[in-house]
């Protein structure tokens, strides 16, 4: 309860500050998490994402659904009418792979793990909808997905899975000089997981009974 109260204070501080759609917060206890709010976008973007409120609710609803199904997504910690806060899942692959302070071997490990995570999601009959590098987070141990505006809560067929893979590969290629290598690592790990090789066994998703939310 004390931890939730600390997070609530940090959320209230962020809500009172200048508007940002996504804000990295930290409680007084040192817990880090991300606050997401309804986007204040131009009408032009409404044609792409739909109405901001609808896109926000679709993202939140999909996030909660995927978490309950055991998918690799960060838990929702707090939520309100126009915001929700999720646990810190690490750096996005975009940020991680472009960092000059990270060794190449660590970047390659993250890309291989991303391929495995995507294969695991697909093996459960699910698709992310837009698994770009900015929508996959790496904490040094595992990949977790974020941003589900394009998620469809229905069993995915081969076409939607292929679209997921294409988006992930194209996003990898865009990561600078090493991009093509990242794409190869991600794709090879994805197919190795489907092939059942020992290093890339797909573990089934495990349903969760509830999500921590206040």
Buried (B, 14 or more C-beta within 10 A) or exposed (E): EEEBEBBBEBBEEBBEEEEEEEBEBEBEEEBEBBBBBBBEBEEEEBEEBEEBEEBBEBBBEBBBBBBBBBBBBBBBBBBEEEBBBBBBBBBBBBBBBBEEEBEEEBBBBBBBBBBBBBBBBBBBEBBBBBBBBBBBBBBEEBBBBBBBBBBBEEEBEEEBBEBBBEBBBEBBBEBEEBBEBBBBBBBBBBBBBBEEEEEBEBEEBEEEEEBEEB
